[in-house]
Amino acid sequence: MQNKKANRSIKPIYLDYQATTPTDPRVVKAMMPFFSESFGNPHSVDHAYGWEAEEVVDRARQQIADVIGADPREIIFTSGATESNNLAIKGLAHFLRDNPKGTPRNRIVTTTIEHKCVLESVNRLEREGFEIIRLPVDVSGLIDLDELTKAVTDETALVSIMAVNNEIGVIQHLTKIGEICKAVGAKFHTDAAQAVGKIPLDVNKMQIDLMSISGHKIYGPKGIGALYVRRRPRIRLEPLIDGGGQERGLRSGTLATPLCVGLGAAAQFANEEMFAEYDRLSALSHHFRDGLSAQLDGLQFNGDPDQRIPGNLNVTFEGVSGAEIMKSLPELALSMGSACTSADLEPSYVLKALGYNDEQALSSLRIGLGRFTKEDDVDQAIVLLVTAVRKLRSRT
């Protein structure tokens, strides 16, 4: 955790794009009119203000749907991926429990490296009596598909496996997972907060039934997300929030029109620029990795080297505490792992799941590159990291 008493006048180089992204100025521009000029409630169907808001919200649904190959009617707005994950997992489990048909489906399959909100959701369901299978991953961070096949039976209600891991950037084999689920009638949910707009996704080709999306991971505003819910065959969920029945009855409450517009615009820009940005970040990532490796020994780059998004580097610096590196570098904005758990000075549970010991996990940093990272930022960061690690190692 960075020293909070560090000189706050310093504007550090931002290298934590997996934690959050800055809102793209183009997205801000698209949102602004809907805070003051076009302020209607999208659920007010009796006048022009409401019709205008409804129209732009529906346009945002289309923009989001286009990124993942969905129908806009399948997009449910939420407050973010945490709510989407809770709604998908608990909502499906509770609906199937309360509306049993055929063979009871009481099993939920997930992995040991999911985001905390997924792990805590399945923990709650386990306390309610559901059977939870937590699959391990190998040292690369990928699940064993044969083990998944064994775990997914006709008693399985849901398989929840994240598309891209938020700490190590590894991409799971979504199409193969979808095939395994489809073969036995289990539903497939993926937390795609780190994947949408970064890699090609198609909910139909990948046979995904539920997908969680977050606005602030794709250069949109915080406080907005979405849940893709398949219509054919229809996925039924028990709502978490009771109220006026908005969002197909799945998520009651007045939609925040500006935030919906922002998420839609962010999705459109990400979709249009995905491949060019992938290539640019791949080049920057290789440059960063090569620069560190050329000047430091005792480095371990974590997660599969090929099956990953290019904007993520997770690095173990042998013999040096990650917290000490960050403390000595107020010029860089880095993290040791998930933003939801980074306040806890405990080893990353994701790296522990890969087989790392406490010392190795505590010696690791997550470096996140993104849309506004420049080559000069990378060059400066390499110099600063190399200098800091050498200095810290010399003290031991």
N, C-alpha and C positions, 0 to 999 in steps of 0.2 A: 504494500500500500504506500502510495506516495506520501512524503512528509507534508502534512497539511499546513505547516507553518512556513513552508518554503516561500520565497519571494513571489507574491501573487501578481507582481507587475510583469513577471516573465511570461511571455506567450509561447508555450512550448510547442514543438513540432508534434502534430497530432498523429499518433500511430495506434489508435484504439478503435478502429472502424467496426470491429465485431461488437463492441459495447453499444455504440450508437454512431449515427452519421449526422453530419450537419444537414440542415434542411436546404436543399438546392434553391438558390435564388429564384429560379424559374417556377418552382413549386410555391414559394412564398407569394410570388406575383399572381399566380392562379388563384390562391386562397383569399387574398386581401378583400376583394369586393364583397365576399360573403360574410364578412364580419360586421359591415356597417351599411353598405348600399343595398345589397340584395340579401336581406337578413331573414327571409321567411322561414317558417317551420316546414320542413319537407312533408310533414304529415297533415298539414292544413290544406284540405282538398277543395275548399270553397272559394278561393280567390287567387289572383295572379301571383302574389308573393309566394304562396305555398307551391303553386304549379312550377314556378321558376326553380325553387329549391329542389323540388322532386325531380325535375328534369336533369339538373346537374349531378344530383346524387346517382341517378340511374346511369348517367354518362360515366361516372366514376366506377360503377359496377362493371360496365363494359370494358373500361380500360384495365381493370384488375383481371377480369376474366380472360382478356386477350393474352396476358402474360403466361397463363397456365393452361390455355386451351379449354376453358370452361364456358358455360352459358352464364350470362350476367345474372339470371335469376337464381343461380347457385351461390352467389356471393352474399354473405351475411356480415354486416359491419359489427365490429366489437371495439373494445378499448385497446386492444393489442393482442400479441401472441399468447400472453399468459391467460387472458380470458378465453381466447379461442381454444387453447389446449384444454383448459378446464371444461369448457362446454362440450368439446368433441369427446373427451374421454369419459367424464362423469355422465354427460348427457346420453351417450349411447348405452353405457352400462346400465344406467337406471331405467332407460326405456325398455331395454330387453328384459331386465329383471321384472318390471311391472307389467309387461305384455309378452309373456312367454309363448312361443310357438315352436312346436316340434322339440328337437333335442335341446335341453337347456344349455345356454352358452354363458358360462360363468368364468371363463378364463380370459385374461388379458396378457398379452405378450409384449414386452418392451426390452430395452437394453439398459446396461449399467451406466451408460454415458449420456443419457438424455438430459435435457435442461431440467433444472430443479422443479419447475412448475409441473412438468410431466411426472417426475419421480414422486413428488408430494401428492399429486392427484391419484396415482395408482396406490400409494401408501394408504390414502384415505379409503379407497375402495377395498383394499385388503382388510382393513379394520371392519368393513361392512360385510365381509364374508366372501368377497370375490377372490378367485385364485389368480395370483400374479406370478408370471414367469419373467425373470430378469436375465436376459441373455448376456453372456460376457462378450468381449471383443478381443481380437488378437492384438499384437504389439503395434500393428499399423492403424488400429482403431476401427477396423471393419468387422462386421459380424460374420459368423460362419453360416452360410446359407443352408448347409445340411442340418445344422443344429436348429435353425429356424424352422425348417420343414418338419422336423421331429416334434417341435413344440406346438406347431399350429395344427390343431385337430378340429373335428366337428363340434367340439365343446368350446372353441375359441370365439369370443365375441369380437375382439378387436386386437389388432397389431398396431402399436404406436412406435414408430422409429423415425428419428429426425433425419431430414434430407442431408443437411450439412451440419457437422458439429461446431458449436459456437466457440470452443476452445482450440481445437486442433485442425479445423477446416476440412475434415475428411468427408467425402461424398459417399453415401451408402448406395448400394445397387438397387435403386428404387423399382426399376422395371421387374427385376427378378423377385423382389419382395412382393410386388403386386401380384405376380403370377402365383406365388405360393399361397397367398391369401385367397385369391379367387378360386383356387382348386378345391378348397374346403368350405367356401362360403363365409370366411371371416372378413370383417371389414378392416380396411387399411387406412390409418391416419398417419400423416407425417407433419411434424413441426418443420415448416419450410422458411422460418424467419430469416435464416442465413443463406437461403438458396434462391428465393424469388428474385428475378432480375439479374442474377449472377450466372446461372446455368440454365439451359433449356429445360422446361418442365411441361409435361402434357398429362393432365389428370386422366385422360382416357387411355392413352397408350400405356401409361404406367399403372392403370387400374387403381388409382387412388380414390378413396371415398370421402375423405375429410382432410383438409389441408389448412394449416394455420399460417397467417401472414402478419407481419408487423410493419407499420409505416416508418418508424424511425430507423429501421435497418436498411432502408432503400432510399434514403435522402428525402423522406417525407416527414411530417410532423410527429411528435410524440403524442400518445394518448389515443391513437387510432390504429386499428388492425382489421383483419377480416378472417372469416372462416368459410372455406369452400365446403359446401354440403351437397353431395351428389343428389340429383333429382330422379334419375332413371338408371337402375332401380332406386327407388326413393330411400334415403337414409333418414330414419326417425330418431330424434333426440328429445330428451326431457329438458326443458328450459331450466337455466339456473336462476333467471330473474323473472319475476311475475310482474305483470303490468298491463299495458294497453295492447299487447300482442303485435308490436312492430316486428319487422324482419322475419316474416313468415311465422310469427308466433314463437320464434326461438330466442329473441333477444329484445325484450321490451325496453322502451325508453326513447326519448327524442334524439334523433341523430344529430351530431354536430356537423352541419353542412360544410363549413370551411375545412374541417379535418378530412371529411370524406373526399372533397374536391382535391385536397392535398395528396391524399393517398392515391387517388386515381391518376393525378398528374405525375407523381413519382413513379408509379407503375409504368405509365406510358413512356417516360424518358428512359427508364431502365430497359424496357423492352426494345426500344429503338437503338439503344447504344450498347447493348449487352456484349456483342461479339467484339466490337472495337475495344471496349473497356476490358474485356477478358484478356485480349492480347497485350494491351498496355500494362495491366497489372502483372501479367506473367513476366514481362520483361523486367519490371521494377523488382518483383520478388526474387528473380534469379540474380539480379544485380546485388540486392541486399544480401542474399545467401552467400554469393561468391565473395563479396567484400568482407563479410565476417569470417568466412572460412579461410581466406588468404592471410588473415592477420592474427587469428586466434586458434589455438588447439583446444581440445576438450569440449567440443560443441556436439550437441545431439539435436538434430531437427526432428521434431516429433510428428507422428502421423504418417500415413501413406504418402510417399513422395510424388505420386502421379495422380491418384484418385482424390483430388482436393481442389478447393477454390484457390485461385492465385493470390488473393489479397490477404492470406493468412500465413504467418510464420510462427510456429511455436518452438522455442529454442531452449534447451537446457545448457546452462553455462557451468561446466564442471567446477566444483570447489568454491562457488560463489553463490551467496543468497540472492534470489531474485528481488527480495524486498530491499536489500542493501544496494543493489544496482539502481533501482528506481529512486531510492532515497538520495543517491549521489547524483542523480540526473534530473533536476527540475526542468531541464531544457527539453525533455522528451515526455510525452504523454503515453505511457505504456500500462500494461496490466499483467497480473499473474494468472488471469483466468476470467471466468464469467463475472460480469458486472454485478450480478445478483449475489455473489458469494465473495467478492474480492475484499470486503471489509474484514473477513475472517482470515486470520493468519494461520491457516491450515493448508496442508498439501492438497492440490487439486484432485478431486475424486475421479476426474476423467483420466489424468495421467496415472493415478494409482490403478485404475481399471486396465490400463495398458501394460501393467506389470512394473511400474517404476516404484522405487522405495521413497520414503518421505523426503530424504535428502535430495534426491534427484528432482522430485516434484517441486520442492521449495526452491530449487535452483533454476526454475524455468520461467520464461516470460512469453507472453503472447504479443506479437507485433502485427497490427492490423493496418493494411494499406487500403486506400480508397480513391474515390473520384477526384479528390482535390490534392492527393499526394503527388509531389513533383520529384523529379530525379535529384534535384538539389537537396530536397528534404532527406532522401535516402542517403545521399553522400554524407551529409552532416550527421545523421543518426549513426552511420557506421563508425565515423571518427569518434563520436562521443561514447558509444558503447564499447569500442575497443579500448579506449583510454581508461574508462571506468573499470572495466573488468580486469585489465592489467594491474591497475592501481590496487584494487581490492585483493587480487590474488597475491600481490607482493607483500601484503600484510600478514598472510598466513604462513 
